[in-house]
Every structure is written in C-alpha cells, then in structure tokens.
Amino acid sequence: MALETSPESPAPLRQISLLIGQWIGRMGAVWIEAEITELKRRPGICFLTLRDLEAKISIQAKCHVSVLDRLATPIVEGARVVVQAKPSFWETNGSLALDIREIRPQGEGALLAQLEARRRALAAEGLFDPRLKRPLPFLPQAIGLITGKDSDAERDVLENARKRWPAVRFEVRHAFMQGPQSATTVIESLRLLEAGGEVDIIVIARGGGSLHDLLPFSDEALIRAVAACTVPVVSAIGHEPDTPILDHVADHRASTPTDAAKTIVPDVADELAGVAQARQRAAHAVRRLLDHEAAALSALRTRPVLARPQVLVDAQADVVAEAVERSRRALRHRLDRERDAVSHHLARVQALSPLATMQRGYAVAQAPDGSVLRAIDDVPDEFTVRLADGRVVAHKISTQELT
C-alpha cells in the first residue's frame, strides 16, 4: 500500500527498509539465469556472486554446500547457470541477496554434467579399473596411429618418434577427428589395426580443441571399443587441460601428441648412453673382482704354509720319525721281555723234561707199542731202551726182581 509522506512529514529510513523487506518477502522462489563470477566455499555454506549475462548487474547469493555437492560436475567461477532462489532483503544494511535452493548448469556446464554422468556409469562397470591397464611394450615392432589426415598431431607423433628411434615403423589410419562421424571412423580404424595383428600398440592422437570438438572421444561406443581392444591403446587427445573419457579407459594417457611419441618409443641416444654406462659399470665390477681375487691370492701366497710348503711336511716328518722311533723302542722292549719269559719257561720245561733226566744217566724201557715198562712182569722178549741220544733194541735174557 502507498505510504503518505511529505517534506514536513517524512518517513524514517527504518520504516522504508522494513516495507521493502516485507514486499520482497512476499515474493516466492524464482528461476534466474546468470553467470557465477565469484564462488567462496565455507563450512556448511557457500557464497556466490551472480552477474547478468548482458547487463553489468551483480547480486550476492548463498546456498548450503549440499546444493553444490548434488551436482554431477563441480561448478566453477565463470560457469553459466540457472538457479532457483528466493530473494531476501537485509534491513540492517539495505542489501539484497538470493537464497539459492537449486543450481542447474547451462551451456558447457550442462554438457560437462552429462559427460560426468556417463563417466561415472562406465566407471561403475569397471571399464577404468587400473588392474585392466596393460603395460606398453618397451620397443614395439610396429605402432598403429589413428589421427586426422595431414594434421599437426600426425606430424608431431611421426617426427618426434622417429627422432627418438629412427627405425620405428608406423601403420597410420586416418579418421575424422571431430564431427558426427568421428567416433565411427575412429572405431573402424581401431578394429582394422587390431585385426591386422601387426601393431604392438595403438595411438589415438588429436590436437587441442574446444569441449564440443572433443565430444567424439567421450562417445560411449568408442570407449567400449577401446576397452575391448586386445592391443594397448595410448590416448593423446588435446592438451593438458583436456580430459575426454577416452583418457580414462586407455592403457596410457599422454598429455599431447608429442608426449605420446616420447612414451611409445625409447630415445636411442639415452639407450646408447645407458648401454655405455652399463658396460662401464660391468667392466669396473670385473676389474674390482679381479683385483680382489688377486689380492686374496697374494695374501694366500705370503702365508708360510704356501710360501714354504715343505715346512709343514718337515714338521710332520719329524713327528712321524719320532713316532717310529718310539714304536721301535717299545717293540724292542716288548721283545726283550717276551724273550726273557720264553727263556724262563724253556728252562722250567727243560728241567722237567725226561730227556734232561736221561742226560743225567737215566734210561726209559719201552714196549714195542711205545708204552713204558714199569715192572719186570711187563717186559717182553724184545723191547727198546730210550737213552738221551737214541734208542737201543734189547732182548730179554732173564729178569731179576729187586728185594
């Protein structure tokens, strides 16, 4: 309602501020198209500055952090958006602000949101799993290159790769690098190179471009074809800031076509330098081993046992000679003892021998059968008399019994 005022009866500023706040408070939520020129994130809340797309009009806005977190792709400064917001008026300082309830990216922001949703869906299928990444061959026999005909990307890959390794061989397949037919021609070239069975690695290369120019390299059919390819694939699309979905599924991502050339083949100068260094290290190691072994041999040769080996033999010879002499002395001593014992036993045997008795003048009469005659009744007509030095055959003439 109209407020009656005059120079004589002015309204206080607080009343005007209150009325403005009440009028703005009656407004509901509205959809606003604008550009984000400033974005500050604080714990639990975000502060934004929105600017009109044509007029130089800016207004402050705020929202809960969950509003931004719900977005598929992060919102950055400079993004074009459509927001649902409710205007609010701060009566204390007379400033107008917007309480944002929903944000929807527009233009490239909406396109980025679609690409992010596609990327997340493909990632959920496991197509970007690092365990599926295949290692690149150290020195491929042949390299497949998919790129635009007579493009800077083709020249960068070929020239830089041949500078690094002059003998490298390429199988080049030209395809559209932008436009509606781009993904289809790239997929066809990929299948031809894979089916040929001659290439060890495939490079998909394109120079930088706008988001729309690089859309074919986020095509779902192309992503699935690269994931199913049995040959390692290198993505060299755009420049460092450009990250199409192809970069996530490829076995290796190169920031530029030149970087791809440096990745797929080694530098022959570096390899020759490495070989030379390896030879030097090997030669040094062999010389060091030989010096070590020579020093060890010299140390062994200076030891007494090797310098004069006969010393050990002489020492052992003395030990053996001393042992032989001890053995001889012990044997002689033992023989002497046993000789004395034999002599003693012989003397006893001789003392007890009947022959010794015969030598003292006794004789033994024996019958023809060898038995000793002990009585006159046992004496036959013919008998033998055993003397100390022989026998005498005797005939019985008569007998005389002793009384």
Buried (B, 14 or more C-beta within 10 A) or exposed (E): EEEEEEEEEEEEEEEBBBBBBEEEEEEEBEEBEBBBEBBEEEEEEBBBBBBEEEEEEBBBBBBEEEBBEEBBBBBEEEBBBBBBBBBBBEBEEEEEBBBBEBBBBBEBBBBBBBBBEBBEEBBEEEBBEEEEBEEBBEEBEBBBBBBBEEBBBBEBBBEBBBBBBEEBEBBBBBBBBBEEEBBBBBBBBBBEBBEEEEBBBBBBBBBBBEBEBBBBBBBEEBBBBBBEBEBBBBBBBBEEEBBBBBBBBBBBBBBBBBBBBBBBBBEBEEBEEEEEEEEEEEEEEEEEEEEEEEEEEEEEEEEEEEEEEEEEEEEEEEEEEEEEEEEEEEEEEEEEEEEEEEEEEEEEEEEEEEEEBBEEEEEBBBBEEEEEBEEEEEBEEEBBBBBBEEEEEEEEEEEEEEE
